[in-house]
Amino acid sequence: MAGALVAGGWGLFAGAALLVGAAVGTLVRVPPRLIALVMAFGSGVLMAAVSFELIAEAYERSGMVPVVTGAVGGAVVYSGANALLARRGARHRKRSGEQQPSGEEAPGSGNAMALGALLDGVPESVVIGTSLLGGGHLGVATVGAMFISNLPEGLASAAGMRAAGRGRGYVFALWGGIAVVSGLAALAGYALLGGVSAAVMATITAVAGGAILAMIADTMIPEAYGRVHLLTGPVTVIGFLSAFALAHL
């Protein structure tokens, strides 16, 4: 029970970055270029965490087959679900400008954005829970990557929602709820997956890694490049190297 609560606490911590970002994006006018730079940095940090902690761990657990099948499956499922949500108004959920539709322009878009946020966050949170199973340790780079990547997502999305006419109550309720669900997903990952085989655990970890990589390519990098263009590449590399160095301290 204590382990499950620890996992849930770390999941809540990572998800709370969404709420912190939402508060900043709602209460302070942050330059869109700064948001994009943070998102590019967060993309690099996430790439490092996926490469050196998720995919590498899955490979060490059970070899190449679970890694390939899991990662491809996670990417396909994420991209397919993301495409469906985009049709319902969640295409620009990470955008800080006026791209997000209002509730009048696209009825149900608010719910779609909430589901999109869950789609982005749940795989990350489940990984937090599973990484603590069997006496394992939680990688600092993984938690740091998730926190850093969630911060600009909450910031950009909240700013975009306010520009689309959604009230502060809606913004804070949405991201507060997502933060709580992130904690519950981490708790569930720890509590429900403790008895699975090494191959199944490797596949689940790879699924999360594939989904996260697809999320970076589908949403985070395009948002960053749309604002800061040629700075996206160098800042992403800096984020990647920062997480790599943190993991090897």
C-alpha positions, 0 to 999 in steps of 0.5 A, a space after each residue: 500500500 505504501 508503494 502505491 501511495 508513493 507512486 501516486 504521489 510522484 504521478 500527482 507531482 508530475 501532473 501538478 506541473 500542468 496546474 502550475 503552467 495553467 496558473 501562469 498562463 491564466 494569470 500572466 501574459 507569457 510571450 508565445 516564443 518563450 512558451 515555445 522555447 520551453 516546449 522545445 526544451 521539454 521535448 528534448 528532455 522527454 526524448 532522453 527519458 524515453 531513450 535511456 530509461 523507458 526503451 532501454 529498460 524495456 530492452 533489458 527486461 525482455 529483448 527487442 521484440 517487446 520493444 518494437 511491438 510495444 513502441 509501434 503499438 503505442 505510437 499507432 494508438 496515440 496517433 489514431 486517438 489524437 486524430 479522432 480528438 483533433 476532429 472534435 476540436 482538440 487539435 490545438 490543445 497545446 497552442 497558446 494563441 487563438 487557434 483553439 475554438 470556443 465552445 460556441 464555435 465547436 461544441 464539445 471541444 472542451 471535452 475533447 481537449 480534456 480527453 486529449 490531455 488525458 491521452 498525453 498524460 496517462 502513459 507517462 503516469 503509468 510508467 511512473 508507477 511501474 518503474 517502482 515495482 519490485 523495489 525499482 527506483 524512479 529515474 530522476 530524468 523521467 520525473 523531471 522530463 515529465 514535469 518539464 514537459 507538462 509545464 509548457 503544455 499547461 501554460 500554452 493550453 491555458 493561454 489558448 483556452 483563455 483566448 478562446 473565451 473559456 473562464 478561469 474556473 474551467 481552466 483550473 478545473 480541467 488541469 486540476 482534474 488531469 493532475 489528479 488523474 495522473 496521480 491515480 494512473 501512477 497508483 494504478 500502474 503500481 497496484 495492477 501490474 505487479 504480477 505481470 511477466 517481464 515480457 508484458 512489463 517490457 511491452 507496457 513500458 515500450 507502449 508508453 515510450 512509443 506513445 510519448 514519442 508520437 506525442 512529441 512529434 505530433 504536438 510539441 515539436 510542431 508548436 515549438 517550431 511554429 513559434 521559434 523556427 530554427 531555434 527549435 533544433 538547438 534548444 531540443 538538443 540542449 534539453 536532451 543533453 540536460 536530461 542525459 547528464 541528469 540521468 548520469 550524475 
